[in-house]
Amino acid sequence: MNVSSTELSDLCKKAFEGMGFSSGDYEDCARVITWLEMHGLPILNEIHQSTSSGVLPTSKASTILFEDNTLAIIDAHENGGLIYGSLAVDLAYLKCLESGFALVKLQRARHCL
């Protein structure tokens, strides 16, 4: 079955909105999934496993375990990188703007792909 990127994005938005994700989060998740699938990185099976086991709807807020000018360690509480990946990227970007270099480590993440 062939699905267009627009159809895939719309379906993902509806699914994540139905699970209770906020507007910005479900749109970001849909964009990430669509991009990965369109570039040959199969993520839908990982998403299916996560939603089947109930990991995504009951996600716990992330915690920053350690932070300084160039390093941050985030505890993902066994949730997927789909949820906390954008947080890690945003934090790394801000730290790079401040100091020119940054390392952000995501600990205890499920489905690291």
N, CA, C and O atoms as a printed pandas DataFrame, in Angstrom:
     atom_number atom_name residue_name chain_id  residue_number  x_coord  y_coord  z_coord
0              1         N          MET        A               1    0.838   -1.167    0.000
1              2        CA          MET        A               1    0.000    0.000    0.000
2              3         C          MET        A               1    0.891    1.240    0.000
3              4         O          MET        A               1    1.844    1.316    0.776
4              5         N          ASN        A               2    0.599    2.180   -0.836
5              6        CA          ASN        A               2    1.335    3.442   -0.887
6              7         C          ASN        A               2    0.521    4.541   -0.214
7              8         O          ASN        A               2   -0.676    4.697   -0.458
8              9         N          VAL        A               3    1.201    5.294    0.636
9             10        CA          VAL        A               3    0.561    6.393    1.348
10            11         C          VAL        A               3    1.401    7.636    1.121
11            12         O          VAL        A               3    2.628    7.580    1.200
12            13         N          SER        A               4    0.756    8.748    0.840
13            14        CA          SER        A               4    1.505    9.981    0.625
14            15         C          SER        A               4    2.006   10.522    1.964
15            16         O          SER        A               4    1.498   10.156    3.024
16            17         N          SER        A               5    2.991   11.384    1.898
17            18        CA          SER        A               5    3.541   11.969    3.124
18            19         C          SER        A               5    2.493   12.809    3.851
19            20         O          SER        A               5    2.476   12.855    5.081
20            21         N          THR        A               6    1.631   13.465    3.101
21            22        CA          THR        A               6    0.575   14.273    3.721
22            23         C          THR        A               6   -0.416   13.383    4.462
23            24         O          THR        A               6   -0.827   13.701    5.578
24            25         N          GLU        A               7   -0.800   12.262    3.837
25            26        CA          GLU        A               7   -1.729   11.339    4.494
26            27         C          GLU        A               7   -1.109   10.739    5.755
27            28         O          GLU        A               7   -1.773   10.631    6.786
28            29         N          LEU        A               8    0.159   10.352    5.672
29            30        CA          LEU        A               8    0.836    9.787    6.831
30            31         C          LEU        A               8    0.924   10.807    7.961
31            32         O          LEU        A               8    0.674   10.479    9.121
32            33         N          SER        A               9    1.276   12.031    7.623
33            34        CA          SER        A               9    1.370   13.084    8.628
34            35         C          SER        A               9    0.019   13.348    9.293
35            36         O          SER        A               9   -0.058   13.476   10.515
36            37         N          ASP        A              10   -1.033   13.429    8.499
37            38        CA          ASP        A              10   -2.371   13.670    9.041
38            39         C          ASP        A              10   -2.829   12.532    9.952
39            40         O          ASP        A              10   -3.416   12.776   11.006
40            41         N          LEU        A              11   -2.560   11.283    9.546
41            42        CA          LEU        A              11   -2.935   10.142   10.378
42            43         C          LEU        A              11   -2.171   10.141   11.698
43            44         O          LEU        A              11   -2.740    9.851   12.751
44            45         N          CYS        A              12   -0.892   10.465   11.639
45            46        CA          CYS        A              12   -0.081   10.514   12.860
46            47         C          CYS        A              12   -0.571   11.618   13.790
47            48         O          CYS        A              12   -0.653   11.415   15.001
48            49         N          LYS        A              13   -0.895   12.773   13.240
49            50        CA          LYS        A              13   -1.400   13.869   14.069
50            51         C          LYS        A              13   -2.665   13.451   14.800
51            52         O          LYS        A              13   -2.809   13.697   15.998
52            53         N          LYS        A              14   -3.590   12.812   14.068
53            54        CA          LYS        A              14   -4.846   12.381   14.680
54            55         C          LYS        A              14   -4.602   11.334   15.765
55            56         O          LYS        A              14   -5.230   11.370   16.823
56            57         N          ALA        A              15   -3.694   10.410   15.498
57            58        CA          ALA        A              15   -3.415    9.349   16.471
58            59         C          ALA        A              15   -2.804    9.925   17.748
59            60         O          ALA        A              15   -3.240    9.583   18.848
60            61         N          PHE        A              16   -1.803   10.794   17.616
61            62        CA          PHE        A              16   -1.158   11.353   18.798
62            63         C          PHE        A              16   -2.066   12.345   19.537
63            64         O          PHE        A              16   -2.003   12.455   20.762
64            65         N          GLU        A              17   -2.895   13.050   18.800
65            66        CA          GLU        A              17   -3.863   13.938   19.457
66            67         C          GLU        A              17   -4.847   13.106   20.270
67            68         O          GLU        A              17   -5.214   13.481   21.384
68            69         N          GLY        A              18   -5.273   11.978   19.711
69            70        CA          GLY        A              18   -6.193   11.094   20.411
70            71         C          GLY        A              18   -5.595   10.482   21.666
71            72         O          GLY        A              18   -6.321   10.131   22.596
72            73         N          MET        A              19   -4.266   10.351   21.695
73            74        CA          MET        A              19   -3.589    9.816   22.882
74            75         C          MET        A              19   -3.370   10.888   23.941
75            76         O          MET        A              19   -2.884   10.591   25.033
76            77         N          GLY        A              20   -3.724   12.139   23.627
77            78        CA          GLY        A              20   -3.616   13.191   24.628
78            79         C          GLY        A              20   -2.389   14.074   24.517
79            80         O          GLY        A              20   -2.117   14.859   25.426
80            81         N          PHE        A              21   -1.638   13.968   23.425
81            82        CA          PHE        A              21   -0.479   14.840   23.239
82            83         C          PHE        A              21   -0.954   16.265   22.986
83            84         O          PHE        A              21   -2.018   16.470   22.401
84            85         N          SER        A              22   -0.177   17.244   23.418
85            86        CA          SER        A              22   -0.528   18.645   23.167
86            87         C          SER        A              22   -0.330   18.963   21.687
87            88         O          SER        A              22    0.285   18.186   20.956
88            89         N          SER        A              23   -0.845   20.093   21.254
89            90        CA          SER        A              23   -0.819   20.478   19.842
90            91         C          SER        A              23    0.590   20.479   19.258
91            92         O          SER        A              23    0.828   19.866   18.218
92            93         N          GLY        A              24    1.511   21.149   19.907
93            94        CA          GLY        A              24    2.882   21.209   19.395
94            95         C          GLY        A              24    3.549   19.852   19.379
95            96         O          GLY        A              24    4.285   19.538   18.442
96            97         N          ASP        A              25    3.306   19.025   20.412
97            98        CA          ASP        A              25    3.936   17.712   20.495
98            99         C          ASP        A              25    3.423   16.766   19.415
99           100         O          ASP        A              25    4.222   16.087   18.770
100          101         N          TYR        A              26    2.106   16.706   19.201
101          102        CA          TYR        A              26    1.615   15.763   18.200
102          103         C          TYR        A              26    2.001   16.195   16.791
103          104         O          TYR        A              26    2.187   15.346   15.919
104          105         N          GLU        A              27    2.126   17.490   16.552
105          106        CA          GLU        A              27    2.577   17.943   15.239
106          107         C          GLU        A              27    4.048   17.615   15.023
107          108         O          GLU        A              27    4.435   17.196   13.932
108          109         N          ASP        A              28    4.877   17.803   16.061
109          110        CA          ASP        A              28    6.297   17.448   15.961
110          111         C          ASP        A              28    6.481   15.953   15.739
111          112         O          ASP        A              28    7.284   15.542   14.901
112          113         N          CYS        A              29    5.741   15.142   16.484
113          114        CA          CYS        A              29    5.839   13.688   16.321
114          115         C          CYS        A              29    5.455   13.265   14.908
115          116         O          CYS        A              29    6.119   12.424   14.303
116          117         N          ALA        A              30    4.397   13.842   14.394
117          118        CA          ALA        A              30    3.952   13.507   13.038
118          119         C          ALA        A              30    5.015   13.892   12.009
119          120         O          ALA        A              30    5.275   13.141   11.070
120          121         N          ARG        A              31    5.627   15.063   12.189
121          122        CA          ARG        A              31    6.671   15.505   11.274
122          123         C          ARG        A              31    7.887   14.582   11.303
123          124         O          ARG        A              31    8.448   14.245   10.260
124          125         N          VAL        A              32    8.286   14.181   12.507
125          126        CA          VAL        A              32    9.446   13.293   12.657
126          127         C          VAL        A              32    9.174   11.942   12.009
127          128         O          VAL        A              32   10.006   11.434   11.257
128          129         N          ILE        A              33    8.026   11.367   12.294
129          130        CA          ILE        A              33    7.678   10.058   11.741
130          131         C          ILE        A              33    7.632   10.106   10.224
131          132         O          ILE        A              33    8.173    9.224    9.556
132          133         N          THR        A              34    6.993   11.126    9.679
133          134        CA          THR        A              34    6.898   11.260    8.225
134          135         C          THR        A              34    8.276   11.400    7.597
135          136         O          THR        A              34    8.563   10.762    6.584
136          137         N          TRP        A              35    9.131   12.228    8.186
137          138        CA          TRP        A              35   10.478   12.430    7.639
138          139         C          TRP        A              35   11.266   11.123    7.662
139          140         O          TRP        A              35   11.894   10.760    6.667
140          141         N          LEU        A              36   11.237   10.415    8.792
141          142        CA          LEU        A              36   11.985    9.164    8.910
142          143         C          LEU        A              36   11.500    8.131    7.903
143          144         O          LEU        A              36   12.310    7.476    7.247
144          145         N          GLU        A              37   10.198    7.980    7.777
145          146        CA          GLU        A              37    9.650    7.016    6.826
146          147         C          GLU        A              37    9.992    7.381    5.387
147          148         O          GLU        A              37   10.328    6.503    4.592
148          149         N          MET        A              38    9.913    8.648    5.046
149          150        CA          MET        A              38   10.201    9.078    3.688
150          151         C          MET        A              38   11.688    8.960    3.333
151          152         O          MET        A              38   12.048    8.955    2.156
152          153         N          HIS        A              39   12.541    8.867    4.344
153          154        CA          HIS        A              39   13.983    8.724    4.104
154          155         C          HIS        A              39   14.462    7.297    4.349
155          156         O          HIS        A              39   15.659    7.063    4.522
156          157         N          GLY        A              40   13.541    6.353    4.364
157          158        CA          GLY        A              40   13.901    4.940    4.438
158          159         C          GLY        A              40   14.233    4.416    5.821
159          160         O          GLY        A              40   14.807    3.334    5.943
160          161         N          LEU        A              41   13.888    5.150    6.863
161          162        CA          LEU        A              41   14.138    4.685    8.234
162          163         C          LEU        A              41   12.804    4.238    8.835
163          164         O          LEU        A              41   11.998    5.074    9.243
164          165         N          PRO        A              42   12.570    2.938    8.890
165          166        CA          PRO        A              42   11.261    2.433    9.320
166          167         C          PRO        A              42   11.029    2.629   10.812
167          168         O          PRO        A              42   11.608    1.920   11.635
168          169         N          ILE        A              43   10.201    3.571   11.148
169          170        CA          ILE        A              43    9.916    3.888   12.544
170          171         C          ILE        A              43    8.512    3.436   12.951
171          172         O          ILE        A              43    8.225    3.318   14.142
172          173         N          LEU        A              44    7.642    3.184   11.986
173          174        CA          LEU        A              44    6.251    2.868   12.316
174          175         C          LEU        A              44    6.118    1.604   13.157
175          176         O          LEU        A              44    5.241    1.529   14.017
176          177         N          ASN        A              45    6.977    0.605   12.923
177          178        CA          ASN        A              45    6.923   -0.616   13.734
178          179         C          ASN        A              45    7.283   -0.308   15.189
179          180         O          ASN        A              45    6.665   -0.842   16.110
180          181         N          GLU        A              46    8.287    0.557   15.394
181          182        CA          GLU        A              46    8.663    0.961   16.751
182          183         C          GLU        A              46    7.513    1.710   17.435
183          184         O          GLU        A              46    7.237    1.498   18.615
184          185         N          ILE        A              47    6.857    2.578   16.685
185          186        CA          ILE        A              47    5.716    3.324   17.230
186          187         C          ILE        A              47    4.597    2.369   17.608
187          188         O          ILE        A              47    3.981    2.509   18.664
188          189         N          HIS        A              48    4.336    1.396   16.738
189          190        CA          HIS        A              48    3.299    0.410   17.008
190          191         C          HIS        A              48    3.599   -0.360   18.298
191          192         O          HIS        A              48    2.706   -0.564   19.120
192          193         N          GLN        A              49    4.853   -0.786   18.478
193          194        CA          GLN        A              49    5.228   -1.501   19.699
194          195         C          GLN        A              49    5.046   -0.620   20.930
195          196         O          GLN        A              49    4.571   -1.088   21.965
196          197         N          SER        A              50    5.419    0.645   20.821
197          198        CA          SER        A              50    5.293    1.560   21.957
198          199         C          SER        A              50    3.837    1.805   22.321
199          200         O          SER        A              50    3.482    1.809   23.500
200          201         N          THR        A              51    2.999    2.009   21.320
201          202        CA          THR        A              51    1.589    2.266   21.608
202          203         C          THR        A              51    0.887    1.001   22.081
203          204         O          THR        A              51   -0.030    1.079   22.899
204          205         N          SER        A              52    1.299   -0.164   21.584
205          206        CA          SER        A              52    0.691   -1.427   22.012
206          207         C          SER        A              52    0.996   -1.725   23.469
207          208         O          SER        A              52    0.162   -2.284   24.182
208          209         N          SER        A              53    2.196   -1.353   23.915
209          210        CA          SER        A              53    2.574   -1.616   25.304
210          211         C          SER        A              53    2.123   -0.502   26.243
211          212         O          SER        A              53    2.314   -0.604   27.455
212          213         N          GLY        A              54    1.527    0.559   25.704
213          214        CA          GLY        A              54    1.013    1.641   26.538
214          215         C          GLY        A              54    2.069    2.615   27.005
215          216         O          GLY        A              54    1.825    3.384   27.935
216          217         N          VAL        A              55    3.238    2.606   26.386
217          218        CA          VAL        A              55    4.325    3.475   26.833
218          219         C          VAL        A              55    4.025    4.937   26.527
219          220         O          VAL        A              55    4.226    5.791   27.390
220          221         N          LEU        A              56    3.557    5.243   25.342
221          222        CA          LEU        A              56    3.372    6.637   24.957
222          223         C          LEU        A              56    2.255    7.355   25.726
223          224         O          LEU        A              56    2.485    8.466   26.204
224          225         N          PRO        A              57    1.073    6.778   25.866
225          226        CA          PRO        A              57    0.015    7.525   26.537
226          227         C          PRO        A              57    0.274    7.807   28.009
227          228         O          PRO        A              57   -0.272    8.766   28.554
228          229         N          THR        A              58    1.098    6.989   28.665
229          230        CA          THR        A              58    1.338    7.185   30.088
230          231         C          THR        A              58    2.737    7.737   30.337
231          232         O          THR        A              58    3.322    7.483   31.390
232          233         N          SER        A              59    3.269    8.473   29.404
233          234        CA          SER        A              59    4.629    8.963   29.507
234          235         C          SER        A              59    4.806    9.885   30.698
235          236         O          SER        A              59    3.933   10.690   31.022
236          237         N          LYS        A              60    5.953    9.750   31.338
237          238        CA          LYS        A              60    6.307   10.561   32.493
238          239         C          LYS        A              60    7.192   11.712   32.024
239          240         O          LYS        A              60    7.990   11.542   31.102
240          241         N          ALA        A              61    7.063   12.847   32.632
241          242        CA          ALA        A              61    7.867   14.007   32.239
242          243         C          ALA        A              61    9.352   13.723   32.428
243          244         O          ALA        A              61    9.746   13.054   33.382
244          245         N          SER        A              62   10.158   14.226   31.529
245          246        CA          SER        A              62   11.593   14.016   31.615
246          247         C          SER        A              62   12.180   14.828   32.766
247          248         O          SER        A              62   11.577   15.787   33.249
248          249         N          THR        A              63   13.370   14.417   33.188
249          250        CA          THR        A              63   14.065   15.085   34.274
250          251         C          THR        A              63   15.488   15.383   33.831
251          252         O          THR        A              63   16.157   14.516   33.267
252          253         N          ILE        A              64   15.951   16.583   34.077
253          254        CA          ILE        A              64   17.348   16.897   33.808
254          255         C          ILE        A              64   18.144   16.521   35.050
255          256         O          ILE        A              64   18.013   17.148   36.101
256          257         N          LEU        A              65   18.977   15.483   34.914
257          258        CA          LEU        A              65   19.744   14.976   36.043
258          259         C          LEU        A              65   20.961   15.834   36.352
259          260         O          LEU        A              65   21.332   16.004   37.514
260          261         N          PHE        A              66   21.581   16.373   35.308
261          262        CA          PHE        A              66   22.771   17.200   35.477
262          263         C          PHE        A              66   22.819   18.202   34.338
263          264         O          PHE        A              66   22.439   17.894   33.209
264          265         N          GLU        A              67   23.290   19.408   34.644
265          266        CA          GLU        A              67   23.422   20.421   33.597
266          267         C          GLU        A              67   24.501   21.421   33.994
267          268         O          GLU        A              67   24.545   21.900   35.127
268          269         N          ASP        A              68   25.372   21.724   33.030
269          270        CA          ASP        A              68   26.305   22.838   33.174
270          271         C          ASP        A              68   26.382   23.540   31.818
271          272         O          ASP        A              68   25.482   23.370   30.995
272          273         N          ASN        A              69   27.427   24.322   31.566
273          274        CA          ASN        A              69   27.498   25.109   30.328
274          275         C          ASN        A              69   27.555   24.264   29.061
275          276         O          ASN        A              69   27.009   24.660   28.032
276          277         N          THR        A              70   28.210   23.102   29.122
277          278        CA          THR        A              70   28.396   22.317   27.897
278          279         C          THR        A              70   27.824   20.918   27.972
279          280         O          THR        A              70   27.921   20.180   26.992
280          281         N          LEU        A              71   27.235   20.516   29.078
281          282        CA          LEU        A              71   26.743   19.152   29.241
282          283         C          LEU        A              71   25.382   19.144   29.918
283          284         O          LEU        A              71   25.127   19.904   30.853
284          285         N          ALA        A              72   24.516   18.271   29.426
285          286        CA          ALA        A              72   23.232   18.033   30.085
286          287         C          ALA        A              72   22.929   16.541   29.989
287          288         O          ALA        A              72   23.158   15.918   28.952
288          289         N          ILE        A              73   22.414   15.977   31.070
289          290        CA          ILE        A              73   22.004   14.583   31.095
290          291         C          ILE        A              73   20.516   14.557   31.418
291          292         O          ILE        A              73   20.086   15.068   32.452
292          293         N          ILE        A              74   19.733   13.954   30.521
293          294        CA          ILE        A              74   18.281   13.907   30.648
294          295         C          ILE        A              74   17.850   12.471   30.913
295          296         O          ILE        A              74   18.292   11.555   30.219
296          297         N          ASP        A              75   16.994   12.262   31.907
297          298        CA          ASP        A              75   16.437   10.951   32.197
298          299         C          ASP        A              75   15.116   10.831   31.446
299          300         O          ASP        A              75   14.188   11.601   31.691
300          301         N          ALA        A              76   15.030    9.861   30.529
301          302        CA          ALA        A              76   13.826    9.695   29.716
302          303         C          ALA        A              76   12.785    8.793   30.375
303          304         O          ALA        A              76   11.696    8.618   29.828
304          305         N          HIS        A              77   13.094    8.222   31.532
305          306        CA          HIS        A              77   12.160    7.383   32.279
306          307         C          HIS        A              77   11.585    6.253   31.436
307          308         O          HIS        A              77   10.386    5.979   31.482
308          309         N          GLU        A              78   12.464    5.591   30.653
309          310        CA          GLU        A              78   12.090    4.448   29.804
310          311         C          GLU        A              78   11.087    4.805   28.709
311          312         O          GLU        A              78   10.403    3.922   28.192
312          313         N          ASN        A              79   10.989    6.059   28.354
313          314        CA          ASN        A              79   10.136    6.476   27.240
314          315         C          ASN        A              79   10.983    6.621   25.983
315          316         O          ASN        A              79   12.212    6.644   26.056
316          317         N          GLY        A              80   10.342    6.717   24.856
317          318        CA          GLY        A              80   11.046    6.755   23.588
318          319         C          GLY        A              80   11.663    8.098   23.254
319          320         O          GLY        A              80   11.255    9.139   23.769
320          321         N          GLY        A              81   12.650    8.052   22.384
321          322        CA          GLY        A              81   13.303    9.254   21.906
322          323         C          GLY        A              81   12.374   10.136   21.097
323          324         O          GLY        A              81   12.633   11.326   20.916
324          325         N          LEU        A              82   11.289    9.549   20.611
325          326        CA          LEU        A              82   10.299   10.339   19.872
326          327         C          LEU        A              82    9.746   11.449   20.745
327          328         O          LEU        A              82    9.463   12.546   20.265
328          329         N          ILE        A              83    9.592   11.160   22.026
329          330        CA          ILE        A              83    9.034   12.145   22.942
330          331         C          ILE        A              83   10.096   13.150   23.376
331          332         O          ILE        A              83    9.846   14.355   23.390
332          333         N          TYR        A              84   11.287   12.653   23.730
333          334        CA          TYR        A              84   12.293   13.524   24.324
334          335         C          TYR        A              84   13.417   13.921   23.368
335          336         O          TYR        A              84   14.298   14.696   23.739
336          337         N          GLY        A              85   13.393   13.404   22.161
337          338        CA          GLY        A              85   14.441   13.741   21.198
338          339         C          GLY        A              85   14.497   15.219   20.889
339          340         O          GLY        A              85   15.579   15.801   20.810
340          341         N          SER        A              86   13.332   15.835   20.713
341          342        CA          SER        A              86   13.326   17.269   20.389
342          343         C          SER        A              86   13.809   18.102   21.569
343          344         O          SER        A              86   14.441   19.140   21.372
344          345         N          LEU        A              87   13.521   17.662   22.798
345          346        CA          LEU        A              87   14.025   18.353   23.982
346          347         C          LEU        A              87   15.549   18.315   24.000
347          348         O          LEU        A              87   16.198   19.327   24.264
348          349         N          ALA        A              88   16.111   17.153   23.720
349          350        CA          ALA        A              88   17.572   17.012   23.714
350          351         C          ALA        A              88   18.206   17.881   22.630
351          352         O          ALA        A              88   19.226   18.528   22.870
352          353         N          VAL        A              89   17.611   17.897   21.451
353          354        CA          VAL        A              89   18.142   18.708   20.358
354          355         C          VAL        A              89   18.046   20.196   20.676
355          356         O          VAL        A              89   19.001   20.938   20.447
356          357         N          ASP        A              90   16.911   20.639   21.198
357          358        CA          ASP        A              90   16.744   22.050   21.567
358          359         C          ASP        A              90   17.733   22.470   22.649
359          360         O          ASP        A              90   18.310   23.555   22.584
360          361         N          LEU        A              91   17.924   21.610   23.638
361          362        CA          LEU        A              91   18.860   21.914   24.716
362          363         C          LEU        A              91   20.296   21.987   24.190
363          364         O          LEU        A              91   21.057   22.874   24.578
364          365         N          ALA        A              92   20.660   21.063   23.317
365          366        CA          ALA        A              92   22.005   21.084   22.728
366          367         C          ALA        A              92   22.213   22.344   21.896
367          368         O          ALA        A              92   23.282   22.953   21.947
368          369         N          TYR        A              93   21.215   22.731   21.143
369          370        CA          TYR        A              93   21.306   23.945   20.317
370          371         C          TYR        A              93   21.528   25.183   21.181
371          372         O          TYR        A              93   22.388   26.011   20.884
372          373         N          LEU        A              94   20.747   25.302   22.252
373          374        CA          LEU        A              94   20.892   26.461   23.137
374          375         C          LEU        A              94   22.266   26.489   23.810
375          376         O          LEU        A              94   22.873   27.551   23.952
376          377         N          LYS        A              95   22.748   25.324   24.219
377          378        CA          LYS        A              95   24.067   25.271   24.839
378          379         C          LYS        A              95   25.169   25.611   23.846
379          380         O          LYS        A              95   26.168   26.229   24.216
380          381         N          CYS        A              96   24.998   25.214   22.590
381          382        CA          CYS        A              96   25.973   25.558   21.550
382          383         C          CYS        A              96   25.999   27.057   21.295
383          384         O          CYS        A              96   27.061   27.631   21.054
384          385         N          LEU        A              97   24.842   27.687   21.347
385          386        CA          LEU        A              97   24.802   29.134   21.169
386          387         C          LEU        A              97   25.554   29.842   22.295
387          388         O          LEU        A              97   26.219   30.853   22.066
388          389         N          GLU        A              98   25.444   29.306   23.511
389          390        CA          GLU        A              98   26.103   29.912   24.664
390          391         C          GLU        A              98   27.610   29.691   24.666
391          392         O          GLU        A              98   28.379   30.628   24.884
392          393         N          SER        A              99   28.036   28.442   24.422
393          394        CA          SER        A              99   29.447   28.113   24.616
394          395         C          SER        A              99   30.162   27.600   23.376
395          396         O          SER        A              99   31.379   27.415   23.410
396          397         N          GLY        A             100   29.452   27.367   22.293
397          398        CA          GLY        A             100   30.086   26.887   21.073
398          399         C          GLY        A             100   30.200   25.375   20.993
399          400         O          GLY        A             100   30.523   24.845   19.930
400          401         N          PHE        A             101   29.945   24.666   22.084
401          402        CA          PHE        A             101   30.030   23.208   22.115
402          403         C          PHE        A             101   29.021   22.698   23.134
403          404         O          PHE        A             101   28.788   23.339   24.159
404          405         N          ALA        A             102   28.423   21.544   22.851
405          406        CA          ALA        A             102   27.483   20.969   23.814
406          407         C          ALA        A             102   27.381   19.470   23.630
407          408         O          ALA        A             102   27.557   18.947   22.529
408          409         N          LEU        A             103   27.099   18.798   24.709
409          410        CA          LEU        A             103   26.829   17.366   24.708
410          411         C          LEU        A             103   25.581   17.148   25.549
411          412         O          LEU        A             103   25.519   17.563   26.706
412          413         N          VAL        A             104   24.595   16.498   24.963
413          414        CA          VAL        A             104   23.368   16.178   25.689
414          415         C          VAL        A             104   23.187   14.674   25.615
415          416         O          VAL        A             104   23.143   14.092   24.531
416          417         N          LYS        A             105   23.084   14.053   26.778
417          418        CA          LYS        A             105   22.931   12.600   26.858
418          419         C          LYS        A             105   21.530   12.269   27.338
419          420         O          LYS        A             105   21.058   12.812   28.337
420          421         N          LEU        A             106   20.872   11.373   26.616
421          422        CA          LEU        A             106   19.526   10.933   26.960
422          423         C          LEU        A             106   19.651    9.549   27.587
423          424         O          LEU        A             106   19.941    8.581   26.885
424          425         N          GLN        A             107   19.438    9.440   28.894
425          426        CA          GLN        A             107   19.572    8.169   29.598
426          427         C          GLN        A             107   18.226    7.473   29.728
427          428         O          GLN        A             107   17.168    8.103   29.735
428          429         N          ARG        A             108   18.305    6.166   29.830
429          430        CA          ARG        A             108   17.128    5.306   30.002
430          431         C          ARG        A             108   16.047    5.570   28.964
431          432         O          ARG        A             108   14.869    5.691   29.299
432          433         N          ALA        A             109   16.458    5.657   27.700
433          434        CA          ALA        A             109   15.495    5.842   26.613
434          435         C          ALA        A             109   15.149    4.483   26.004
435          436         O          ALA        A             109   16.035    3.661   25.767
436          437         N          ARG        A             110   13.887    4.254   25.758
437          438        CA          ARG        A             110   13.441    3.034   25.105
438          439         C          ARG        A             110   13.414    3.285   23.602
439          440         O          ARG        A             110   13.147    4.404   23.162
440          441         N          HIS        A             111   13.682    2.270   22.832
441          442        CA          HIS        A             111   13.667    2.360   21.368
442          443         C          HIS        A             111   14.591    3.475   20.887
443          444         O          HIS        A             111   14.135    4.456   20.299
444          445         N          CYS        A             112   15.867    3.325   21.134
445          446        CA          CYS        A             112   16.829    4.371   20.819
446          447         C          CYS        A             112   16.896    4.729   19.340
447          448         O          CYS        A             112   17.427    5.786   18.998
448          449         N          LEU        A             113   16.373    3.878   18.444
449          450        CA          LEU        A             113   16.376    4.202   17.017
450          451         C          LEU        A             113   15.765    5.572   16.805
451          452         O          LEU        A             113   15.671    6.038   15.669
